[in-house]
Amino acid sequence: MQLYNTLTRSKQEFNPIQNKRVGVYSCGPTVYWFAHIGNMRAFLFADLLCRALRMNGYAVEQIMNITDVGHLTDDADEGEDKMMVAMKREGKTAYDIAEFYAQAFFKDLEALNITPASRYPRATEHIAEQIEMIEALEKNGFTYQTSDGIYFDTSKLADYGRLSGQKLDEKQAGSRVDMGEKKNATDFALWKFSPTTGSGNTKRQMEWESPWGIGFPGWHIECSAMSKKYLGVPFDIHTGGIDHIAVHHENEIAQTEGAEGKLEANYWMHNEFITVDGGKMSKSLGNVYTIEQLVEKGFDPLAFRYLCLQAHYRSKLNFTWESLEAAQNALNRLRSTIREWDAPLAPSLFEGEGGGRGIALEARFSQAINDDLNTPEALSILWQLVDSDYPTSAKAESLLKFDQILGLHLDQFIGKSVEIPPEVQKLLDERAHARTEKNWSESDRLRTEIEERGFIVEDKPEGQNVREM
């Protein structure tokens, strides 16, 4: 299995620390607002990776954090905590906001058929572990104190910048941030003091006692502390979006190395951005879409999953409503085709020889997935299977194996005819009569009404063909 490692900037053969067991840490959401489609691409990528590892016989323990404190609005050390911003916006407690948006996130994961992680630890539930790691960094000489918190001194780490490929002096030369009391532009907060520390007043809802005073953890420390607790140091694979490389993941590596004297993870994997209509996705442009908004426009969430599979995870993906509609149409065609198949010959497991006449395509599919998760090639092989002249029962067996990786819920469609509600069947009968009478306007009106009820009518020589939208 070949995977691209951002740390080495090369594709490498994957070798786990433990035989047939893999630890994966995936940077999760900051639960102050709904996750958008750009966020969801990262979680789809992590799901694809874990499915591929299981295909290769590995037992996977995936940890995905829930950030519910410490993530400031500029993603570094300035601005307000995003949870506090949401609290002011909605007039709820920060804890209620975190719970609401965490549940919305889990709903999105389910809609996209993303396999649940082994654990979803929350930053607020692991304050002790974060304090313990900061104490280790302090003992090892990597910290200093300013008037607003405890900071990591990046100049004390010789290889700081190894993940992004930028040396410390290059990072500082390119930085335009106001350093304030920081010694180096790249230094980052481990613990931030509450604005009211020492005043006797408590205005922050999320703050804790620490050896340095009342405050809250920085954003980066939670991932170092929680990955250590649940996966150990080092663990196998760390995933996230490319926006995490230069700051968040660079700082994670620094923290763990400073506290433990070891590399946090052996493989670092990152997915590319989603653009919208060829440009940046941003709230100011009004083009930040959620999964719920896709559903409101009539799209199946799995059409978005299919769209993401069409591009390699390390390639930019341009989202347009037209591209999503094309993905939906391809998925509909696939579902409609496999409804007419016979049931598979055998259980869909990647074990033994199996595969019947599709064995060669199965081997090619596995090769594509094991070549750094090459899903565009894997989808091409899927369609070669669908369009082949193999018996449909044999094709069904192979297709279910493919779907263990692709995650399109195809098991819900193979050999299962469309169930047409009585009220839709009545409309179909009326439309058939209208066509017999050559009443085309009435036929078109009834087609529209049928579509409004979630079904598409295609006119074939043998009659009306109906499928779900």
KOLBA-169559 format. One line per 4 residues: number of its first residue (from 1); for each residue x, y, z of C-alpha. Coordinates in steps of 0.2 Angstrom, whole numbers. Example, Ala and Ser with C-alpha at 12.3 -4.5 7.8 and 13.67 -1.06 7.14 Angstrom:
1 = 62 -22 39 ~ 68 -5 36;
//
This chain:
1 = 0 0 0 ~ 8 16 -6 ~ 3 33 3 ~ 9 50 0;
5 = 18 57 16 ~ 18 76 17 ~ 32 74 30 ~ 44 66 17;
9 = 35 74 2 ~ 35 57 -7 ~ 24 42 -9 ~ 30 28 2;
13 = 25 10 6 ~ 15 10 22 ~ 22 0 36 ~ 12 1 53;
17 = 20 2 70 ~ 11 -14 75 ~ 7 -28 64 ~ -10 -27 57;
21 = -15 -13 68 ~ -16 5 63 ~ -19 21 74 ~ -26 36 64;
25 = -29 53 71 ~ -40 64 61 ~ -42 83 65 ~ -60 85 68;
29 = -72 100 68 ~ -73 116 78 ~ -91 115 84 ~ -96 134 84;
33 = -105 132 67 ~ -111 120 54 ~ -97 111 45 ~ -97 115 26;
37 = -93 105 11 ~ -74 110 12 ~ -73 103 29 ~ -83 87 24;
41 = -71 83 10 ~ -57 81 24 ~ -68 69 33 ~ -73 59 17;
45 = -54 58 14 ~ -51 51 31 ~ -65 39 29 ~ -58 33 13;
49 = -41 30 20 ~ -48 20 35 ~ -59 9 23 ~ -44 6 12;
53 = -33 1 27 ~ -47 -11 33 ~ -47 -18 15 ~ -29 -23 17;
57 = -33 -32 33 ~ -28 -19 46 ~ -38 -16 62 ~ -40 3 63;
61 = -42 14 78 ~ -47 31 72 ~ -48 46 84 ~ -56 62 79;
65 = -56 77 91 ~ -70 89 94 ~ -63 106 96 ~ -75 115 109;
69 = -62 127 116 ~ -46 137 112 ~ -48 139 93 ~ -47 158 91;
73 = -54 167 76 ~ -38 170 66 ~ -33 152 68 ~ -17 158 78;
77 = -16 167 94 ~ -26 183 91 ~ -45 187 91 ~ -59 178 101;
81 = -62 160 105 ~ -74 154 91 ~ -85 146 105 ~ -86 163 113;
85 = -91 172 97 ~ -105 159 94 ~ -111 161 112 ~ -113 180 109;
89 = -121 177 92 ~ -134 164 98 ~ -137 169 117 ~ -134 151 123;
93 = -120 143 134 ~ -104 138 125 ~ -108 120 130 ~ -125 120 123;
97 = -118 127 107 ~ -104 114 106 ~ -117 100 109 ~ -129 107 95;
101 = -116 108 82 ~ -107 92 87 ~ -124 83 84 ~ -126 92 67;
105 = -109 86 62 ~ -113 68 67 ~ -129 70 56 ~ -118 75 42;
109 = -106 60 44 ~ -121 48 44 ~ -129 57 28 ~ -112 54 19;
113 = -110 36 25 ~ -94 40 34 ~ -89 26 46 ~ -89 32 64;
117 = -72 35 72 ~ -67 24 87 ~ -68 39 98 ~ -73 58 97;
121 = -64 66 112 ~ -68 84 116 ~ -55 97 121 ~ -65 102 136;
125 = -64 84 143 ~ -45 83 142 ~ -39 99 151 ~ -29 89 163;
129 = -20 80 149 ~ -16 97 140 ~ -9 105 156 ~ 2 89 159;
133 = 9 91 142 ~ 12 110 144 ~ 21 106 161 ~ 32 93 151;
137 = 37 107 139 ~ 40 119 153 ~ 52 106 161 ~ 61 103 145;
141 = 64 122 142 ~ 52 125 127 ~ 41 138 135 ~ 40 156 141;
145 = 27 167 149 ~ 20 184 143 ~ 6 194 150 ~ -7 185 140;
149 = -1 167 141 ~ 12 153 140 ~ 20 151 123 ~ 31 138 114;
153 = 48 145 109 ~ 50 138 91 ~ 68 144 91 ~ 72 130 104;
157 = 67 116 91 ~ 81 114 78 ~ 69 106 65 ~ 54 117 67;
161 = 46 119 50 ~ 50 101 44 ~ 32 97 39 ~ 29 113 28;
165 = 47 113 22 ~ 50 130 28 ~ 64 134 39 ~ 61 144 55;
169 = 70 160 48 ~ 61 158 31 ~ 44 157 41 ~ 49 173 51;
173 = 54 183 36 ~ 38 179 28 ~ 27 183 43 ~ 18 200 44;
177 = 9 197 61 ~ 11 209 76 ~ 23 199 87 ~ 18 208 103;
181 = 27 200 117 ~ 32 184 107 ~ 50 181 105 ~ 48 174 87;
185 = 34 177 75 ~ 31 158 74 ~ 29 155 93 ~ 12 150 98;
189 = 1 149 113 ~ 0 134 124 ~ -11 142 137 ~ -20 158 136;
193 = -24 168 152 ~ -42 173 154 ~ -44 192 152 ~ -50 193 170;
197 = -36 183 178 ~ -31 191 195 ~ -46 203 195 ~ -58 192 205;
201 = -71 192 191 ~ -75 178 179 ~ -82 183 162 ~ -76 168 152;
205 = -88 154 152 ~ -74 141 148 ~ -59 143 159 ~ -49 132 171;
209 = -36 133 185 ~ -19 129 180 ~ -1 131 187 ~ 1 147 177;
213 = -16 155 182 ~ -34 154 176 ~ -36 152 158 ~ -39 140 143;
217 = -28 129 132 ~ -22 135 115 ~ -29 126 99 ~ -14 115 95;
221 = -11 107 112 ~ -27 97 112 ~ -22 86 97 ~ -5 83 104;
225 = -12 78 121 ~ -27 68 115 ~ -17 58 101 ~ -5 54 115;
229 = -18 48 127 ~ -28 37 114 ~ -14 32 102 ~ 2 34 110;
233 = 18 42 103 ~ 22 39 89 ~ 6 33 81 ~ 4 28 62;
237 = -6 41 52 ~ -12 59 55 ~ -24 67 43 ~ -31 84 39;
241 = -34 97 26 ~ -19 106 18 ~ -23 122 28 ~ -17 113 43;
245 = 1 110 37 ~ 10 126 40 ~ 3 131 57 ~ -8 118 66;
249 = 1 102 62 ~ 18 110 62 ~ 14 116 80 ~ 7 99 85;
253 = 24 91 79 ~ 34 104 89 ~ 24 101 105 ~ 25 82 105;
257 = 43 82 100 ~ 47 95 114 ~ 37 85 127 ~ 41 67 122;
261 = 57 68 112 ~ 48 59 98 ~ 39 62 81 ~ 20 63 84;
265 = 15 52 69 ~ 25 43 55 ~ 14 47 41 ~ 5 64 38;
269 = -8 65 25 ~ -18 80 19 ~ -32 83 7 ~ -33 98 -5;
273 = -46 112 -5 ~ -63 113 -13 ~ -65 128 -24 ~ -82 135 -29;
277 = -85 140 -47 ~ -66 141 -49 ~ -64 153 -34 ~ -61 153 -15;
281 = -75 147 -4 ~ -79 161 9 ~ -94 167 19 ~ -92 185 12;
285 = -95 178 -6 ~ -110 168 0 ~ -104 152 -7 ~ -101 142 9;
289 = -113 127 7 ~ -118 114 20 ~ -124 96 17 ~ -141 102 23;
293 = -141 115 9 ~ -137 102 -4 ~ -152 92 2 ~ -163 107 2;
297 = -159 109 -17 ~ -164 91 -20 ~ -147 82 -20 ~ -143 66 -12;
301 = -129 68 0 ~ -121 53 -8 ~ -120 63 -24 ~ -107 74 -15;
305 = -98 59 -9 ~ -97 53 -27 ~ -92 70 -33 ~ -77 69 -21;
309 = -72 52 -27 ~ -71 58 -44 ~ -55 69 -40 ~ -40 62 -31;
313 = -39 68 -13 ~ -23 78 -17 ~ -31 87 -31 ~ -41 103 -30;
317 = -60 99 -32 ~ -70 113 -41 ~ -88 112 -34 ~ -102 119 -45;
321 = -120 115 -45 ~ -118 108 -63 ~ -104 96 -57 ~ -115 90 -42;
325 = -130 87 -54 ~ -118 77 -65 ~ -113 67 -50 ~ -131 64 -45;
329 = -135 58 -63 ~ -121 46 -63 ~ -126 39 -46 ~ -144 38 -52;
333 = -138 28 -68 ~ -128 16 -57 ~ -142 13 -45 ~ -155 11 -59;
337 = -143 -2 -68 ~ -140 -13 -53 ~ -158 -14 -48 ~ -160 -25 -62;
341 = -146 -37 -57 ~ -147 -54 -49 ~ -141 -55 -31 ~ -123 -58 -28;
345 = -115 -75 -28 ~ -106 -74 -11 ~ -104 -62 4 ~ -94 -47 0;
349 = -78 -49 9 ~ -60 -45 4 ~ -55 -63 8 ~ -49 -78 -1;
353 = -50 -79 -20 ~ -68 -75 -23 ~ -73 -63 -36 ~ -79 -75 -50;
357 = -77 -68 -67 ~ -73 -51 -60 ~ -58 -56 -51 ~ -46 -47 -63;
361 = -56 -31 -61 ~ -56 -33 -42 ~ -37 -34 -42 ~ -36 -19 -53;
365 = -48 -10 -41 ~ -37 -14 -26 ~ -21 -9 -35 ~ -29 8 -38;
369 = -35 11 -20 ~ -17 5 -14 ~ -9 18 -26 ~ -12 32 -14;
373 = -31 31 -14 ~ -33 33 -33 ~ -52 35 -33 ~ -54 42 -51;
377 = -46 26 -57 ~ -56 15 -45 ~ -72 23 -52 ~ -67 20 -70;
381 = -64 1 -65 ~ -81 1 -57 ~ -90 7 -73 ~ -80 -6 -83;
385 = -87 -19 -72 ~ -105 -12 -73 ~ -104 -11 -92 ~ -96 -29 -94;
389 = -105 -44 -101 ~ -101 -54 -85 ~ -117 -62 -76 ~ -125 -49 -66;
393 = -124 -60 -50 ~ -105 -60 -52 ~ -104 -42 -55 ~ -115 -39 -40;
397 = -102 -49 -29 ~ -88 -38 -35 ~ -97 -22 -34 ~ -101 -25 -16;
401 = -83 -27 -13 ~ -79 -10 -22 ~ -92 -2 -12 ~ -84 -7 5;
405 = -71 7 0 ~ -82 19 -10 ~ -96 19 3 ~ -111 23 -9;
409 = -123 11 0 ~ -125 1 -16 ~ -131 -14 -6 ~ -148 -5 -5;
413 = -150 -5 -23 ~ -143 -22 -31 ~ -157 -33 -36 ~ -171 -22 -28;
417 = -184 -15 -39 ~ -191 3 -36 ~ -205 3 -24 ~ -218 14 -32;
421 = -231 21 -20 ~ -250 19 -25 ~ -252 38 -28 ~ -237 38 -40;
425 = -243 23 -49 ~ -260 31 -51 ~ -251 46 -59 ~ -241 34 -70;
429 = -257 25 -76 ~ -264 42 -80 ~ -249 47 -90 ~ -249 31 -100;
433 = -267 34 -105 ~ -262 52 -110 ~ -248 46 -121 ~ -260 34 -129;
437 = -272 48 -133 ~ -257 58 -139 ~ -261 72 -126 ~ -243 77 -124;
441 = -246 93 -113 ~ -255 82 -100 ~ -241 69 -101 ~ -228 83 -98;
445 = -239 89 -83 ~ -240 72 -75 ~ -221 69 -78 ~ -218 85 -68;
449 = -230 80 -54 ~ -222 63 -53 ~ -205 71 -52 ~ -211 82 -37;
453 = -215 66 -28 ~ -197 60 -31 ~ -197 49 -46 ~ -190 51 -64;
457 = -200 44 -79 ~ -190 38 -94 ~ -200 33 -110 ~ -194 17 -117;
461 = -200 7 -132 ~ -208 -6 -120 ~ -216 8 -110 ~ -212 19 -95;
465 = -197 16 -85 ~ -197 23 -67 ~ -183 27 -55 ~ -180 37 -39;
469 = -172 54 -40;
//
